[in-house]
Amino acid sequence: MQRTAVDILFIIVGAFIFALAINLFVIPSDLGEGGVTGVTIILYYLYQWSPGLVSFILNGILLIIGYKFLSNHTIRYTIVAVVLNSLFLHLTRNWSIDSNEIIVNTIFAGLLGGMGIGLIIRVGGTTAGTTILASITKKYLGWNISYGLLFFDLIVVFSSYFVIGMEKLLLTIIMLYIATKTMQFIIEGFSMKKAVTIISHNPDRIAQEVNEQMNRGVTVYSGYGHYLKEEKKILYVVISSQEVVRLKRIVQAADKDAFVAIHDVRDVFGEGFVAMES
């Protein structure tokens, strides 16, 4: 119950921040947007239709379509997000700030928009629209949600060229890129993990030192060095970015000639990191 309350709070804050991005920065600057929100903004520019009402109707239709592709948990949270998002878009429709700098507006539109959607997705919800399509592609194609959203959003954005013109279209693309990177940080966290592959003549000592000094598990693979025609032990360990220097010192102390490859890891679940959420 407590977890659900916290999740709902995240969705409320996320929906409110996203509404501010649209009403304070996007619409006053005549920028476009992606997905259903982008369609509602185009309709607003053309016919002055309420973005909140149109968003609610279109997202409701897409929610029905995407119902069978998403979990019950996601559906429940998405319904809450859609209702709150449409409500906040309507309630903040007359809000404004004194900013005529188009670049500043573009940057803050991206930051707030990405932050708002990121908070909603982080707790397992979506804002429906293309977010449902991005969630479907993640489930069946393994696409990253942030870049899946960018792909589908760009389709809508390029269609808005005939309404907002080339200059505003280019600014909108910049805004979406900022939103994508912001969303990625919100969803995945600021502390990137590193996967390290180590090939050494002294693998047992390195593995033991990592276990004892860093309290990290080490996986040992059996490998074969084609150049020297000999069997090798390959060490694999996942650590935080802050632990890279410490690991390098351990490896260099054990074997100065060791081969070390370090890779960025986007998500890590399991013992020693975070629990996998359902």
N, C-alpha and C positions, 0 to 999 in steps of 0.2 A: 504493500500500500504506500509506504514512504517513497519507494523508488518511482512508483507511478506518479505521485504528486510532484516529485522533482522533475520527471520527464515532461509533465504537462506545463510546469513553470518554464522549462526550456523552450517549449513550443510557443507559449504565450510571448515570451521575450523575443524569440526569433521572428514570429509573425509581425510583431510590432516594429521591430527594426527594419524588416523588409518593406513594410508599408511606408516607413519614413524615407527609405531610399527612393521609392517610386515617387512619392508626393512632394518631397523636399528637393530632390535633385534631378530625377529622370524627366518627369513631365515638364517642370519649369524650364529645362534646358532643351526641350524638344528632342530628346534622345529616344532611341528605341530600346527594346528589351527582347529577351528570348522567351520561347515557350508560349504558354497561354497568356502570361502577363504581357508579352510583346504584342500578341494579337489584340488584347484588350486596349493597350495604349494606342495602337493604330486606329482602332474603332473610335477611341476617344478623340484623337486628332481629327478624324473625318466627320464624325457624327455627334460628338460630345456625349457619348454613352458612358454611363458610370462604370469605371474600371472594376469597382468592388462587385457590382451586380453581375456584370458580364463574366468576370473571373469565377464567381460562384457557380454560374450556370455551366460554363465550359468545363471547369474542373470537375463538377459533379458528373458530367457525361463521361469524361475520361476516367474518373474513379470507378464508374460502373464497368467500363471496358477493362480496366486493369485489376479489377477485384480478384479474379481467379489467378493472377500471376503473383500476388503479394500475400504475405502471411497475415493472419488475423490481427496480430500485434501491429503490423505496419498499417493495415487498413484502419484500425481504430484511431491511431495517432494521426493518420492522414486526414481523416474526416474532421478531427479537431483542428488540425492545421489549416485546412481549406476554409472552414467556417470562420476561424479567427483571422486568417489572412484577408478574407473578403470584408470582414467587419472592420478591421483596422484600416484597410484601404479606403473604406467609406467614411470612417470617423475622422481620419486625418486628411481628407481631400482638400480642405481649405487651409491647411497649415502651410507656412512658408518661412524661409529665412532670407536674409538680405545678402545674396551672393550672385553676382553676375559674371563670375569667372568660370567659363565653360570647362576649363581643364580641372579646376578644383572640384566643380560639381561632378565631373566624370569620375574622378578618383574616389570621391566619397560615395558616389552612387555604387561603385564597384565594391568598396570596402563594406558598406552597410548591407548591400544586397547579398554578398557572399557570406557575411557573418550571420544574417538572418536565416538564410536557407541552410547554412552549415549547422546551426544550432538545432534546427528541426530534424535534419537528417541524422545528426549525431545520436539522437535518442531513439532512432528507428522510424521516424515519420517521413513524410514527403509533403510537398506542396501540390501534389497531383501534377497535372500537366505533363511537360516533358520529363519531370522528375520520375514519373511512373515509367516512362520509356527508358530512362537511364537505369532505373532499378531493375527493369526487365533484362536489359542488355548486360548488367552486372551479373545477374543470376544465371543467365544462359550463355553469355559470351565471355564473361570474366572481365568486362570493361570496368575501368575505374569510374565511379559515379561522377566525380567532378568533370572528367573529360567527356564522359557520355553526355552530360548536360550541355557542355560547351558545343558538342557536335550538333545536337538537336536544336539548341538555341540559335546557332548560326544560320540554320535553315530559315528560321523565322526572321532573324535579323536582316539577312540579305533580301528578303521579300519586302522589308520596310523601306528599302531604298527609294521606291517610287513615291513615298509619303514624306520622308524626312531628308532626302537628298544625300549626296555622297559624303560631304563633310561630317554630318551628324552620324552617318553610318559608320565611318571610320572611328569616330570617337566612341560609338557604342561598342565596337569590337574591342577597343582598349578597355572599356568599362567591364565587359564580360570576362576578359582575361584577368583583370584585377579581382573580379568576383570569384573566378575559378580558383585562383591561388589562395585567396582568403578562405574560401570554403574548404579547400584541401587542408589548410592548417587547422581550422576549427574541427573538422571531422577526424583527422588522423593524428593531431597533436603536433606540438612544436619540437618534440625530442625525437628526431629520426633515429632509427636503429641501424646498426651496421652488421652485416654478415661477413665473417672473416674466414678465408680459406688459407691454411698454412701447410706448406710442404717443407719438412725439415729432416735433418739427420738425427735429431734428438727430440722426436715427437712426444715421447713419454714424459720427459721432464717438463716440456711446455704445457702439456695437458694437466699435469699435476700442479704446476704453479698457477695456472688459470683457475683450477678447482679451489685451491687453498687461498690464494691471494684475492681473487675476484669473485669467488663464490658463483662461478658460471659453469654450466655443464659443457662438456666437449664431446662432439660426435667424431668417431674415428672411422674413416673409409679406407678400404684397401685399394691401392692404385698401382700403376706400373709406369715407370719412367722409360719412355721409348729411346731417349738419347743414350742413357747409361745401361739400358736393358736390365733394370733391377726393380724389385718390388718396393713400394713406398707406402707409408702410412700418411693419410691426408686428414688433417684436423679441420673441423668446422665448428665455429662458435658464433653466437649472436650476442652482441653487446650494445650498449648505448653509445652515442657519439662521444660522450664525456670519458668513456673508458678506453678509447682508441689508443691514446698516448701510453696509458698504463700497459696495455696489451703489447704494444710495440716494444716497450722496454723489457718485458718478460721474454719475448721472442729473441730479441737481440742478445740478451744475456745468456740464453741457452744455445743459440746458433746464429752467428752473424751472417751466415750465408743462406738463411732460410728464405723461402719464397712466400710472400704474403700478398694476398689479393683481398681488397676490401670493397664491399658492395653496399649500396643503399638498400634498406629494407623498409617497405611501406607499412606493413602491419605485422605485429608479432603477438601471438596468443600462446598461453601455456604457463607452466610453472616458472616463476622468476620474472614474469612480465605481467600481462593483464589476462583476466579470465575472458573466455570467448562468450559473447552475448548471443542469446537466441533471437 
